[in-house]
Amino acid sequence: MKGDRVEVVIDAGGSTRSYEIVATRAGRRVEITQGRGVVEVTEVTRGGTPVRTARFMSNRVLALVEHPAPRGRQSDDLTT
């Protein structure tokens, strides 16, 4: 959903670097996959087509933080 974002903090040899991957348009989402020593963060369309991908070596990743977009109130939400 537009506004979804993932922040990745990596070890850059004595310092840290932070990268942010954001779903830039309505209907897109950000997906994370891990495997074989690589972490992939991909912005994907509704149909599942990847728009852009960032790859990081998993042994360098210090933090992976997901920030979901604020969702509107649903009709079934409870009110207090």
MODELLER restraints for C-alpha pairs under 7 A, 6 or more apart:
rsr = mdl.restraints
at = mdl.atoms
rsr.add(forms.Gaussian(group=physical.xy_distance, feature=features.Distance(at['CA:1:A'], at['CA:23:A']), mean=6.58, stdev=0.5))
rsr.add(forms.Gaussian(group=physical.xy_distance, feature=features.Distance(at['CA:1:A'], at['CA:26:A']), mean=6.00, stdev=0.5))
rsr.add(forms.Gaussian(group=physical.xy_distance, feature=features.Distance(at['CA:1:A'], at['CA:27:A']), mean=5.22, stdev=0.5))
rsr.add(forms.Gaussian(group=physical.xy_distance, feature=features.Distance(at['CA:1:A'], at['CA:28:A']), mean=5.10, stdev=0.5))
rsr.add(forms.Gaussian(group=physical.xy_distance, feature=features.Distance(at['CA:1:A'], at['CA:29:A']), mean=4.83, stdev=0.5))
rsr.add(forms.Gaussian(group=physical.xy_distance, feature=features.Distance(at['CA:1:A'], at['CA:69:A']), mean=6.79, stdev=0.5))
rsr.add(forms.Gaussian(group=physical.xy_distance, feature=features.Distance(at['CA:2:A'], at['CA:23:A']), mean=5.03, stdev=0.5))
rsr.add(forms.Gaussian(group=physical.xy_distance, feature=features.Distance(at['CA:2:A'], at['CA:24:A']), mean=5.70, stdev=0.5))
rsr.add(forms.Gaussian(group=physical.xy_distance, feature=features.Distance(at['CA:2:A'], at['CA:25:A']), mean=5.15, stdev=0.5))
rsr.add(forms.Gaussian(group=physical.xy_distance, feature=features.Distance(at['CA:2:A'], at['CA:26:A']), mean=4.67, stdev=0.5))
rsr.add(forms.Gaussian(group=physical.xy_distance, feature=features.Distance(at['CA:2:A'], at['CA:27:A']), mean=6.32, stdev=0.5))
rsr.add(forms.Gaussian(group=physical.xy_distance, feature=features.Distance(at['CA:2:A'], at['CA:28:A']), mean=5.93, stdev=0.5))
rsr.add(forms.Gaussian(group=physical.xy_distance, feature=features.Distance(at['CA:2:A'], at['CA:29:A']), mean=6.76, stdev=0.5))
rsr.add(forms.Gaussian(group=physical.xy_distance, feature=features.Distance(at['CA:2:A'], at['CA:69:A']), mean=6.88, stdev=0.5))
rsr.add(forms.Gaussian(group=physical.xy_distance, feature=features.Distance(at['CA:3:A'], at['CA:22:A']), mean=6.45, stdev=0.5))
rsr.add(forms.Gaussian(group=physical.xy_distance, feature=features.Distance(at['CA:3:A'], at['CA:23:A']), mean=5.59, stdev=0.5))
rsr.add(forms.Gaussian(group=physical.xy_distance, feature=features.Distance(at['CA:3:A'], at['CA:24:A']), mean=6.70, stdev=0.5))
rsr.add(forms.Gaussian(group=physical.xy_distance, feature=features.Distance(at['CA:3:A'], at['CA:69:A']), mean=4.73, stdev=0.5))
rsr.add(forms.Gaussian(group=physical.xy_distance, feature=features.Distance(at['CA:4:A'], at['CA:22:A']), mean=5.89, stdev=0.5))
rsr.add(forms.Gaussian(group=physical.xy_distance, feature=features.Distance(at['CA:4:A'], at['CA:23:A']), mean=5.40, stdev=0.5))
rsr.add(forms.Gaussian(group=physical.xy_distance, feature=features.Distance(at['CA:4:A'], at['CA:29:A']), mean=6.35, stdev=0.5))
rsr.add(forms.Gaussian(group=physical.xy_distance, feature=features.Distance(at['CA:4:A'], at['CA:30:A']), mean=6.45, stdev=0.5))
rsr.add(forms.Gaussian(group=physical.xy_distance, feature=features.Distance(at['CA:4:A'], at['CA:67:A']), mean=6.03, stdev=0.5))
rsr.add(forms.Gaussian(group=physical.xy_distance, feature=features.Distance(at['CA:4:A'], at['CA:68:A']), mean=4.64, stdev=0.5))
rsr.add(forms.Gaussian(group=physical.xy_distance, feature=features.Distance(at['CA:4:A'], at['CA:69:A']), mean=4.57, stdev=0.5))
rsr.add(forms.Gaussian(group=physical.xy_distance, feature=features.Distance(at['CA:5:A'], at['CA:20:A']), mean=6.78, stdev=0.5))
rsr.add(forms.Gaussian(group=physical.xy_distance, feature=features.Distance(at['CA:5:A'], at['CA:21:A']), mean=5.52, stdev=0.5))
rsr.add(forms.Gaussian(group=physical.xy_distance, feature=features.Distance(at['CA:5:A'], at['CA:22:A']), mean=4.23, stdev=0.5))
rsr.add(forms.Gaussian(group=physical.xy_distance, feature=features.Distance(at['CA:5:A'], at['CA:23:A']), mean=6.20, stdev=0.5))
rsr.add(forms.Gaussian(group=physical.xy_distance, feature=features.Distance(at['CA:5:A'], at['CA:30:A']), mean=6.61, stdev=0.5))
rsr.add(forms.Gaussian(group=physical.xy_distance, feature=features.Distance(at['CA:5:A'], at['CA:66:A']), mean=6.20, stdev=0.5))
rsr.add(forms.Gaussian(group=physical.xy_distance, feature=features.Distance(at['CA:5:A'], at['CA:67:A']), mean=5.23, stdev=0.5))
rsr.add(forms.Gaussian(group=physical.xy_distance, feature=features.Distance(at['CA:5:A'], at['CA:68:A']), mean=6.36, stdev=0.5))
rsr.add(forms.Gaussian(group=physical.xy_distance, feature=features.Distance(at['CA:6:A'], at['CA:20:A']), mean=5.69, stdev=0.5))
rsr.add(forms.Gaussian(group=physical.xy_distance, feature=features.Distance(at['CA:6:A'], at['CA:21:A']), mean=5.29, stdev=0.5))
rsr.add(forms.Gaussian(group=physical.xy_distance, feature=features.Distance(at['CA:6:A'], at['CA:22:A']), mean=6.56, stdev=0.5))
rsr.add(forms.Gaussian(group=physical.xy_distance, feature=features.Distance(at['CA:6:A'], at['CA:65:A']), mean=5.66, stdev=0.5))
rsr.add(forms.Gaussian(group=physical.xy_distance, feature=features.Distance(at['CA:6:A'], at['CA:66:A']), mean=4.54, stdev=0.5))
rsr.add(forms.Gaussian(group=physical.xy_distance, feature=features.Distance(at['CA:6:A'], at['CA:67:A']), mean=5.90, stdev=0.5))
rsr.add(forms.Gaussian(group=physical.xy_distance, feature=features.Distance(at['CA:7:A'], at['CA:18:A']), mean=6.86, stdev=0.5))
rsr.add(forms.Gaussian(group=physical.xy_distance, feature=features.Distance(at['CA:7:A'], at['CA:19:A']), mean=5.70, stdev=0.5))
rsr.add(forms.Gaussian(group=physical.xy_distance, feature=features.Distance(at['CA:7:A'], at['CA:20:A']), mean=4.47, stdev=0.5))
rsr.add(forms.Gaussian(group=physical.xy_distance, feature=features.Distance(at['CA:7:A'], at['CA:21:A']), mean=6.51, stdev=0.5))
rsr.add(forms.Gaussian(group=physical.xy_distance, feature=features.Distance(at['CA:7:A'], at['CA:64:A']), mean=5.88, stdev=0.5))
rsr.add(forms.Gaussian(group=physical.xy_distance, feature=features.Distance(at['CA:7:A'], at['CA:65:A']), mean=5.09, stdev=0.5))
rsr.add(forms.Gaussian(group=physical.xy_distance, feature=features.Distance(at['CA:7:A'], at['CA:66:A']), mean=6.44, stdev=0.5))
rsr.add(forms.Gaussian(group=physical.xy_distance, feature=features.Distance(at['CA:8:A'], at['CA:18:A']), mean=5.64, stdev=0.5))
rsr.add(forms.Gaussian(group=physical.xy_distance, feature=features.Distance(at['CA:8:A'], at['CA:19:A']), mean=5.15, stdev=0.5))
rsr.add(forms.Gaussian(group=physical.xy_distance, feature=features.Distance(at['CA:8:A'], at['CA:20:A']), mean=6.31, stdev=0.5))
rsr.add(forms.Gaussian(group=physical.xy_distance, feature=features.Distance(at['CA:8:A'], at['CA:63:A']), mean=5.82, stdev=0.5))
rsr.add(forms.Gaussian(group=physical.xy_distance, feature=features.Distance(at['CA:8:A'], at['CA:64:A']), mean=4.70, stdev=0.5))
rsr.add(forms.Gaussian(group=physical.xy_distance, feature=features.Distance(at['CA:8:A'], at['CA:65:A']), mean=6.46, stdev=0.5))
rsr.add(forms.Gaussian(group=physical.xy_distance, feature=features.Distance(at['CA:9:A'], at['CA:16:A']), mean=6.63, stdev=0.5))
rsr.add(forms.Gaussian(group=physical.xy_distance, feature=features.Distance(at['CA:9:A'], at['CA:17:A']), mean=5.65, stdev=0.5))
rsr.add(forms.Gaussian(group=physical.xy_distance, feature=features.Distance(at['CA:9:A'], at['CA:18:A']), mean=4.41, stdev=0.5))
rsr.add(forms.Gaussian(group=physical.xy_distance, feature=features.Distance(at['CA:9:A'], at['CA:19:A']), mean=6.43, stdev=0.5))
rsr.add(forms.Gaussian(group=physical.xy_distance, feature=features.Distance(at['CA:9:A'], at['CA:61:A']), mean=6.06, stdev=0.5))
rsr.add(forms.Gaussian(group=physical.xy_distance, feature=features.Distance(at['CA:9:A'], at['CA:62:A']), mean=5.50, stdev=0.5))
rsr.add(forms.Gaussian(group=physical.xy_distance, feature=features.Distance(at['CA:9:A'], at['CA:63:A']), mean=5.05, stdev=0.5))
rsr.add(forms.Gaussian(group=physical.xy_distance, feature=features.Distance(at['CA:9:A'], at['CA:64:A']), mean=6.52, stdev=0.5))
rsr.add(forms.Gaussian(group=physical.xy_distance, feature=features.Distance(at['CA:10:A'], at['CA:16:A']), mean=5.59, stdev=0.5))
rsr.add(forms.Gaussian(group=physical.xy_distance, feature=features.Distance(at['CA:10:A'], at['CA:17:A']), mean=5.42, stdev=0.5))
rsr.add(forms.Gaussian(group=physical.xy_distance, feature=features.Distance(at['CA:10:A'], at['CA:18:A']), mean=6.45, stdev=0.5))
rsr.add(forms.Gaussian(group=physical.xy_distance, feature=features.Distance(at['CA:10:A'], at['CA:60:A']), mean=5.36, stdev=0.5))
rsr.add(forms.Gaussian(group=physical.xy_distance, feature=features.Distance(at['CA:10:A'], at['CA:61:A']), mean=4.42, stdev=0.5))
rsr.add(forms.Gaussian(group=physical.xy_distance, feature=features.Distance(at['CA:10:A'], at['CA:62:A']), mean=5.19, stdev=0.5))
rsr.add(forms.Gaussian(group=physical.xy_distance, feature=features.Distance(at['CA:11:A'], at['CA:17:A']), mean=6.63, stdev=0.5))
rsr.add(forms.Gaussian(group=physical.xy_distance, feature=features.Distance(at['CA:11:A'], at['CA:60:A']), mean=5.20, stdev=0.5))
rsr.add(forms.Gaussian(group=physical.xy_distance, feature=features.Distance(at['CA:11:A'], at['CA:61:A']), mean=6.44, stdev=0.5))
rsr.add(forms.Gaussian(group=physical.xy_distance, feature=features.Distance(at['CA:11:A'], at['CA:62:A']), mean=6.49, stdev=0.5))
rsr.add(forms.Gaussian(group=physical.xy_distance, feature=features.Distance(at['CA:22:A'], at['CA:30:A']), mean=6.99, stdev=0.5))
rsr.add(forms.Gaussian(group=physical.xy_distance, feature=features.Distance(at['CA:23:A'], at['CA:29:A']), mean=5.38, stdev=0.5))
rsr.add(forms.Gaussian(group=physical.xy_distance, feature=features.Distance(at['CA:23:A'], at['CA:30:A']), mean=5.99, stdev=0.5))
rsr.add(forms.Gaussian(group=physical.xy_distance, feature=features.Distance(at['CA:23:A'], at['CA:43:A']), mean=5.94, stdev=0.5))
rsr.add(forms.Gaussian(group=physical.xy_distance, feature=features.Distance(at['CA:27:A'], at['CA:45:A']), mean=6.36, stdev=0.5))
rsr.add(forms.Gaussian(group=physical.xy_distance, feature=features.Distance(at['CA:27:A'], at['CA:46:A']), mean=5.61, stdev=0.5))
rsr.add(forms.Gaussian(group=physical.xy_distance, feature=features.Distance(at['CA:28:A'], at['CA:43:A']), mean=6.69, stdev=0.5))
rsr.add(forms.Gaussian(group=physical.xy_distance, feature=features.Distance(at['CA:28:A'], at['CA:44:A']), mean=5.50, stdev=0.5))
rsr.add(forms.Gaussian(group=physical.xy_distance, feature=features.Distance(at['CA:28:A'], at['CA:45:A']), mean=4.53, stdev=0.5))
rsr.add(forms.Gaussian(group=physical.xy_distance, feature=features.Distance(at['CA:28:A'], at['CA:46:A']), mean=5.85, stdev=0.5))
rsr.add(forms.Gaussian(group=physical.xy_distance, feature=features.Distance(at['CA:29:A'], at['CA:43:A']), mean=5.72, stdev=0.5))
rsr.add(forms.Gaussian(group=physical.xy_distance, feature=features.Distance(at['CA:29:A'], at['CA:44:A']), mean=5.41, stdev=0.5))
rsr.add(forms.Gaussian(group=physical.xy_distance, feature=features.Distance(at['CA:29:A'], at['CA:45:A']), mean=6.63, stdev=0.5))
rsr.add(forms.Gaussian(group=physical.xy_distance, feature=features.Distance(at['CA:30:A'], at['CA:41:A']), mean=6.83, stdev=0.5))
rsr.add(forms.Gaussian(group=physical.xy_distance, feature=features.Distance(at['CA:30:A'], at['CA:42:A']), mean=5.56, stdev=0.5))
rsr.add(forms.Gaussian(group=physical.xy_distance, feature=features.Distance(at['CA:30:A'], at['CA:43:A']), mean=4.51, stdev=0.5))
rsr.add(forms.Gaussian(group=physical.xy_distance, feature=features.Distance(at['CA:30:A'], at['CA:44:A']), mean=6.10, stdev=0.5))
rsr.add(forms.Gaussian(group=physical.xy_distance, feature=features.Distance(at['CA:31:A'], at['CA:41:A']), mean=5.74, stdev=0.5))
rsr.add(forms.Gaussian(group=physical.xy_distance, feature=features.Distance(at['CA:31:A'], at['CA:42:A']), mean=5.25, stdev=0.5))
rsr.add(forms.Gaussian(group=physical.xy_distance, feature=features.Distance(at['CA:31:A'], at['CA:43:A']), mean=6.45, stdev=0.5))
rsr.add(forms.Gaussian(group=physical.xy_distance, feature=features.Distance(at['CA:32:A'], at['CA:40:A']), mean=5.69, stdev=0.5))
rsr.add(forms.Gaussian(group=physical.xy_distance, feature=features.Distance(at['CA:32:A'], at['CA:41:A']), mean=4.61, stdev=0.5))
rsr.add(forms.Gaussian(group=physical.xy_distance, feature=features.Distance(at['CA:32:A'], at['CA:42:A']), mean=6.46, stdev=0.5))
rsr.add(forms.Gaussian(group=physical.xy_distance, feature=features.Distance(at['CA:33:A'], at['CA:39:A']), mean=5.90, stdev=0.5))
rsr.add(forms.Gaussian(group=physical.xy_distance, feature=features.Distance(at['CA:33:A'], at['CA:40:A']), mean=5.20, stdev=0.5))
rsr.add(forms.Gaussian(group=physical.xy_distance, feature=features.Distance(at['CA:33:A'], at['CA:41:A']), mean=6.61, stdev=0.5))
rsr.add(forms.Gaussian(group=physical.xy_distance, feature=features.Distance(at['CA:34:A'], at['CA:40:A']), mean=6.30, stdev=0.5))
rsr.add(forms.Gaussian(group=physical.xy_distance, feature=features.Distance(at['CA:37:A'], at['CA:57:A']), mean=5.90, stdev=0.5))
rsr.add(forms.Gaussian(group=physical.xy_distance, feature=features.Distance(at['CA:37:A'], at['CA:58:A']), mean=5.12, stdev=0.5))
rsr.add(forms.Gaussian(group=physical.xy_distance, feature=features.Distance(at['CA:38:A'], at['CA:55:A']), mean=6.57, stdev=0.5))
rsr.add(forms.Gaussian(group=physical.xy_distance, feature=features.Distance(at['CA:38:A'], at['CA:56:A']), mean=5.66, stdev=0.5))
rsr.add(forms.Gaussian(group=physical.xy_distance, feature=features.Distance(at['CA:38:A'], at['CA:57:A']), mean=4.70, stdev=0.5))
rsr.add(forms.Gaussian(group=physical.xy_distance, feature=features.Distance(at['CA:38:A'], at['CA:58:A']), mean=5.02, stdev=0.5))
rsr.add(forms.Gaussian(group=physical.xy_distance, feature=features.Distance(at['CA:39:A'], at['CA:55:A']), mean=5.71, stdev=0.5))
rsr.add(forms.Gaussian(group=physical.xy_distance, feature=features.Distance(at['CA:39:A'], at['CA:56:A']), mean=5.19, stdev=0.5))
rsr.add(forms.Gaussian(group=physical.xy_distance, feature=features.Distance(at['CA:39:A'], at['CA:57:A']), mean=6.25, stdev=0.5))
rsr.add(forms.Gaussian(group=physical.xy_distance, feature=features.Distance(at['CA:39:A'], at['CA:58:A']), mean=5.59, stdev=0.5))
rsr.add(forms.Gaussian(group=physical.xy_distance, feature=features.Distance(at['CA:40:A'], at['CA:53:A']), mean=6.70, stdev=0.5))
rsr.add(forms.Gaussian(group=physical.xy_distance, feature=features.Distance(at['CA:40:A'], at['CA:54:A']), mean=5.69, stdev=0.5))
rsr.add(forms.Gaussian(group=physical.xy_distance, feature=features.Distance(at['CA:40:A'], at['CA:55:A']), mean=4.55, stdev=0.5))
rsr.add(forms.Gaussian(group=physical.xy_distance, feature=features.Distance(at['CA:40:A'], at['CA:56:A']), mean=6.51, stdev=0.5))
rsr.add(forms.Gaussian(group=physical.xy_distance, feature=features.Distance(at['CA:41:A'], at['CA:53:A']), mean=5.73, stdev=0.5))
rsr.add(forms.Gaussian(group=physical.xy_distance, feature=features.Distance(at['CA:41:A'], at['CA:54:A']), mean=5.26, stdev=0.5))
rsr.add(forms.Gaussian(group=physical.xy_distance, feature=features.Distance(at['CA:41:A'], at['CA:55:A']), mean=6.55, stdev=0.5))
rsr.add(forms.Gaussian(group=physical.xy_distance, feature=features.Distance(at['CA:42:A'], at['CA:50:A']), mean=6.43, stdev=0.5))
rsr.add(forms.Gaussian(group=physical.xy_distance, feature=features.Distance(at['CA:42:A'], at['CA:52:A']), mean=5.79, stdev=0.5))
rsr.add(forms.Gaussian(group=physical.xy_distance, feature=features.Distance(at['CA:42:A'], at['CA:53:A']), mean=4.34, stdev=0.5))
rsr.add(forms.Gaussian(group=physical.xy_distance, feature=features.Distance(at['CA:42:A'], at['CA:54:A']), mean=6.41, stdev=0.5))
rsr.add(forms.Gaussian(group=physical.xy_distance, feature=features.Distance(at['CA:43:A'], at['CA:50:A']), mean=5.90, stdev=0.5))
rsr.add(forms.Gaussian(group=physical.xy_distance, feature=features.Distance(at['CA:43:A'], at['CA:51:A']), mean=5.51, stdev=0.5))
rsr.add(forms.Gaussian(group=physical.xy_distance, feature=features.Distance(at['CA:43:A'], at['CA:52:A']), mean=5.48, stdev=0.5))
rsr.add(forms.Gaussian(group=physical.xy_distance, feature=features.Distance(at['CA:43:A'], at['CA:53:A']), mean=6.49, stdev=0.5))
rsr.add(forms.Gaussian(group=physical.xy_distance, feature=features.Distance(at['CA:44:A'], at['CA:50:A']), mean=4.44, stdev=0.5))
rsr.add(forms.Gaussian(group=physical.xy_distance, feature=features.Distance(at['CA:44:A'], at['CA:51:A']), mean=5.64, stdev=0.5))
rsr.add(forms.Gaussian(group=physical.xy_distance, feature=features.Distance(at['CA:45:A'], at['CA:51:A']), mean=6.98, stdev=0.5))
